[in-house]
Amino acid sequence: MKPLCYIFVLMMFAGCASVGDIYEKPLTAGDITQLQGVQDGILHGQGVETVLPGEPAEVQIDKKILGAVRQMVATLKPEYKQYSFKKYRLGFMEISDIEQRKPGRLHKYISEKTLTFSFLQPAIAENINIVERFLLKDVVDELRLQKNTAIIDQRTAKRMGYIYGVDLIETGVVTESNDFIDLNLRMIETRRGRIVAVGSVKIEKTDPIRQWLKGAGTSGLDYDDWINY
């Protein structure tokens, strides 16, 4: 066999190895159990169905956020619950305020927890890679959005998919009243700009939560940001 043939054969084997490396491995039963254990640890082993008397504000809020994330996973379109060649790529855009106020402590907290709980869901961990964390300001600057377009429309989703190379965008909107914090999550498919999953919860402003928000302004915004907004 000529030297060039040897090189060709070696290149074929090398190519096969590299192609094989890009296949994603499915989660094992142990992986899924571990993900559930992390969630239980975050919530101190308590479920998300009810808020118990005397629970810290963070636990009360975490339970509701986790409930919204689980709703979103439950409503996820079937095609995104099973990848074929490689996992889907998901970009996370920070939770925004529907009143277009500057994001504060509450929104940042919900964003962090939503991202964490999304990663811990087996259906997401097995089929989707969370590859980016978009900062709302960066996205607005990049796409030159108007101030009143915090909720991503079809055209914006497609553009973001093109710019950032993601298949899905996860984001959400917070609305507040005197007694409740309303959290609405959604996943948006960038190829067609359609919503493929949603989740929604109401977080009652119990006394511990009101105390938790007290240092951040009456609506959950950072006090200094609210004064300077």
CORFENBEL-V935893 format. One line per field, one symbol per residue. psi: psi as a letter, one per 40 degrees, with the letter a starting at -180 (. if undefined). burial: b if it has 16 or more other ideal C-beta (glycine too) atoms within 10 Angstrom, else e. A space follows every 10 residues. Layout:
psi->???
burial->???
This chain:
psi->hidddddddd dddddddddd dehihiiidd dddddddddd ddefeiiedi hiheiidddd dddddddddd ddddehidde ehiddiiihh hhhihihdef ihhadddddd ddddddddde hdddddehhh eihhhddddd ddefiidffd hhiddddddd dddefidihh aihhhiadei hhhhiihhhd deeiheiiih ihhhgidddd ddedeeidee ihddddde.
burial->eeeeeeeeee eeeeeeeeee eeeeeebeee eeeebeeebe ebbeeeebee beeebebebb bbbbbbbbbb bbbeebeeeb eebeeebbbb bbbbbbbeee bebbbbbebb bebbbbbbbb bebbbbbbbb ebebebeebb eeeebeeeeb ebeeebbbbb beebebbbbb bbbbebeeee bebbbbbbbb eebeebbbbe bebebbebbe ebbeebbebb bbeeebeee
